[in-house]
Amino acid sequence: MSKKKEWRVLPDYDGRVTLEQEETGVVLSNSLSQEVLADLAKNPIAAGFMERTTVNDTADVKDKN
């Protein structure tokens, strides 16, 4: 099974922190795509609420049902 790195919002902050910039806002949540989370992680403020984790890549796991 392969492993990959992903960004995730720390559990204490998931869905509870809103970043506002230039009259737009985004709620930090693990439901956001990895592309959006990676982009947000470039912001030092957002990065304080996030972490980079290693997860099992389930793309190659076949459903046995």
Helices and strands as residue ranges (DSSP letters): E 3-9, E 18-21, E 24-27, H 34-40, H 44-47, E 50-56, G 58-60
